[in-house]
Amino acid sequence: MLIIGHREVRDILKGREREIISLVADAYRLHDEGRSALPHSVFLRFPGDDRNRIIGLPGHLGGREPVSGMKWIASFPGNVAQGKERASASIVLNSMVDGTPEAFIEASLVSAKRTAASAAVAAGLLTTEREPSGISLIGLGPINLEVLRFTKAQLPSLLEVTLFDLDAERAHAFAAKVRKIIPGAAVHYAASAEEAVAAHRLVSLATTAGTPHLDLHAAAPGTTVLHVSLRDLTAESILGAQNVVDDADHVCRERTSLHLAEQATGGREFVDVTIGGLLRDPESFRRDPDRVTVFSPFGLGILDLALAQWVKQQAEEFSIGTKVDDFLPLGAAPRAA
């Protein structure tokens, strides 16, 4: 068993945005080709507690280097007020030869960076401006910081950032981080989420909202909304937009905004295309310049597994991590050649 801790994962992933974006795009293509197994995520909730949860995401991704395993990610929003991270995660990877666990990886950064990379892939495909200059970030936690980092790697023309968070002090602290990612960036503060939506034609939503709180009436025609947190937008806003998802079966559940839209209409006709389908066939979707397009990624576990496997390969190549030779019961370890 190879155990790879947070600092080691951080060092492996640092500055590798372009490679991670490419890896995520490849995973989406394989999924669209049917070369994956992706059961529904398991949501562990607690009696009398409608905020906290732990989610299990099992999966398998095929291709030249198949991978199987599971991500186990906890979301406790109250952590933020205590100065702790909202989410914590780990990933176990299993051998494709005999099923034994091969690696245990601290996955908070894996989760954040694959989420941001998926948003960057969508931004590159969907933005209506040839060289977009600005992005609005609503919800100023680690996810939107990574979204900014990866979107800047995908769209180098971004030089202006508008921020909104319910905590104004948090917004000002976030601005300092923005300037480290984009030196010389013009940073603006919005007084409301609606003002932030109106500021640019590229918007990222990464909040802890559990129920819809925002419509898109303020959005300019042609705006692209990266709906990373999935529960911000009203069902009416979803139904009025063009919609791109990662997987309709996964995203239309657990009371996401798209699930509410499905319940309101009795169908999923409002979903226009999957991101994997768009990557494989760019002609499969045409943006209406007069409408908003919303990308809603459920966060497929195969993306975590693909990135975790890459981290494992890097760790093995450079002798990073802690190898535990007696983790498995006697006789279960692979025999030496």
N, C-alpha and C positions, 0 to 999 in steps of 0.2 A: 504494500500500500504506500503510495506517495502522497504525503500531506503537504499542501501548498498554502501558506498563510497569507494574510492580507498584504503585508509589506512586500512579499515576494510577487504576488499577483500585480500589485501596483507597479513595481519596477519593470515587470515583463510588459505591461500594457502601455506604459508611459510613452507618449509620442507616436503611437502606432495607429492613429486614427484612420489613415487611408487603407491600411491592411484590414482593419476591423470592418470598415464599411464594405469592402470587397467580399469579405468572408460572410457577412450578413446577407448581402445581395445573393451570393451563391446559395446560401441556405434557403432563401425564399424561392429561388428557381427550382431547387430540388423538391421542395414541398409542393410547388405547383405541378411538378411532373409526377407527383404521386409517390415519390421515393422517400417517404417518411411514415412513421407511425406516431400518432399524436393523440393519446386519450385526453378527454377533458381534464382540466386542472381540478384538483381536489381542494375545496375550501374548508379549512378547519376554523369554525367560529365557536364562541364561548357563550354559555347561558347568561342572559342578561347583559351582554356586551355586544353592541352593534358597531363598534369602531375597530376593534383589534381583530386580527385574523392571521392565520398561517396558511400558505398555499403550497401544495405539492404539484410540481409540473414534471411528469414523466415523459419520456420521448425517445425516439430513435430517428436518426438521420442517415440516409444511405449515401451513395456516391463513392468516390475513390477511397475515402477514408471513413467508413461508417462508424457511428458513435451511438452509444445508448447510455442512459442514466436518468438522473432526476435532480431537479432543483427544489430546495425547501426554503421558502422565503417568508419571513414574518414581517407584518406591517403593524406597528403600534404608533399611531399618530401622536399620542400624548408624549412620546419620547422627546419630541422637538422642544417642548416647553422646558424640559429638564436638561437641555443642552446635549442630548444624545441623538443619534441618527434614527430616523423613523423606521427604516427597514434594515434587516440583517438577513443574510442568506448563506447557504452552503450548497455545494453540488457534489454528488457522487457519480463517478464514471465506472461503468462495468465493462469487463472484457467481452468482446464479441466472439471469443473462442469458447470460453467456458462459463461466462456469466459472473465470474468473481469480481468483487470491487477492486479497482486498480488505483483510483485516485480520489482524494477528498480535498475539495478546494473551497477556500473562503470566497464567497461569490458576490459580495455587495458591489464591488467594482465591475465584475463580469456582468451582473444584471444591469447596472446603470449604463455601462458603455454599450452593451448590445441594444438597449432601449434607445439610446441616443443615436447609435449608428442606423437603426431602422428609421428613425425620424429624418436623419440626414439623407438616406436613400430616397425617401418619399419627397423631401424638399427638392432634391436634385431633379426628380422626375416631374414634379407637379407645379413648380413655381412658374408663373406666367411672365415674369420679368426676365429678360435675357441675363442681366447682371443685377440681381436684387441688392439694394444697399442697406436695408434695415430689417430687423426682426423684433417682434414683441414677445417678451417672456412673461407669462402669468403663472405665479407660483414659483417662489425663488428658493428652491432646495437643490440638493445634489443632482437630481435628474435634469432639471433645466440648465444647470451649469454644464453638464455633459452634452446636452442638446446643443448648446451654443458652441461648445468646443468642436463637436463633430460637424455641425452645420457650417461653421466657418471653414473647416477643412474641405467640405464638399462645395461650398459657395464662397470662394475667397473674396468676392466683392463686398461682403457684409462688413460695414464699418459703423453702423448706427444701431443702438440697442435701446428699446423702451422697456421699462421694468414696471411690474405691478405685483404687490403682495399685500395681504391684509395687515402685515406687520411692517410699518414704514422703516423702523430701525433695521430690520432684516434686509430691506431693499437697499439701503445705503451701504450696508456691509457687503452685499452681493455685488454692488457696482465696482468695488475694488477688485473683486475676482474677475469681473468682465474685462477690466483694463489689462489684466495679466494675460488673458487669452487673446484680446485684440488691443494691442498697444495703440493709444491714441484714439480709441473708440469714442464716439459721441454717445453719452449715456443720458437718457431722459427718464423721468419718473412720471408715471400716469397716476391720476387721482382715482381712477376706477378701472375695472376690468374692461368695461366698454370703451373707455378712452384708449386703452392699450390695444384693443382689437382694431380700432380705427387708425392707429398710428402707422402701421405698415401692412403690406400685403403678404407677409409671412408671420404667422403667429404660432407660438407653442404653449399649450396648456399642460401644466404638470403640477396639479394641486392635490390636496388630500380630500377633496369634496366627495361626499357619498351620495349626494343627490344633485340634479341639475340646478344651476344657478345663473346661467348665462345664455343669452340668445346672440344671434349674429347680425342683428339689424344694423349695427355700426360698421360692419365690415365693408370695405370697398369691393366693387366687382372684381373678380379675379383673385381674391384673397385665398391663400392656402393656409388651412388650420391644421396643425399637428396636434391631434386630440389625444395626447399621450396618456392622460389620467382617466379618460373614458367616461366620466360621469359628470362632466361640467356642463354640457350643452343640453338644452331642452330638446325633447323629441321633435318639436316643430322645426327647430333649427336643422336637425339632421335631415328631416324630410324635405326641407327647402334647399338642401345642398347636394352637390355631387359627392358621392361617398366612395372612398377607397379603404379597404380593410386588409388585414393580413389573412384572416380566415373567418368567414361569416359564421360558421358553426360555433366557433369559439367566442367571437366578440358579441354575439347576440344572446348573451346569458348573464346571470348574476347582476341584473338590473343596471347594466351599462346604459348609456344614452341610446345606443342602437337597439338594445333589448327593449327599451321603452317604446322606441319607434316601431319596432316589430309588433309589439303588443297593441299599439294604437291602430295599426293598419292591417294586421293579420298576415303579413308577408314580409319578404325582404327585397322587394322590387327596388327599393331605394338604394341598395348596394350596387354600384356600377361596375366595379372591377376589384380584383385582388392585386396586391403589390407584386406578388410573384408572377401573375398573369401579365401585368404591365411590363415587368422586366423581360419576360420572355417574348412578348409581342407588343412593342410600343404603339402599334396601330390599333390596339384593342380598346383604347379609350381616348376620347377627345374632350378636352376641357372646353366648357362654355365660358367665354370671357366675361359674361355678365353674371356668373354665379360664383358662389364660394365653393371650394372643394375641401372636404374634411377627410383627413387620414386618421383612422382609428385602429391602432395596433393593439390587439389583446395582449401581446407579449408571448410569442410562442416559445415553449421550452426548448425547441430544437435550436433556437438561436443561442441560448445559454450553453447548450451542450457543444455546439460547434465551436464557440469561443473558448469554452473550458478545455476542450480537447487541444486546441491550439496552444493554450497556456501550458497544458501538461507537456506537449511536445517541446516547447521552448524550455521548460524547466528541466526536462530530461537531457536536452542537448547541452545545457550550460550547468548541469549539476546543481540545480536550485531545488529547495524543498527538503523535507525530511522523509527518508525512506524507513518504513517500519516493516522489518522482515518477518516478524512473528505476529502480524495482525490477524492473519487467517488461521483457522484450526490446522493442526498438524495433518499433512497429507493433501491439503486443499491448494497449496501454492503450486504454480506451474513448475514442472520439472526442467532442470537445466538440460540444454542440448548435449 
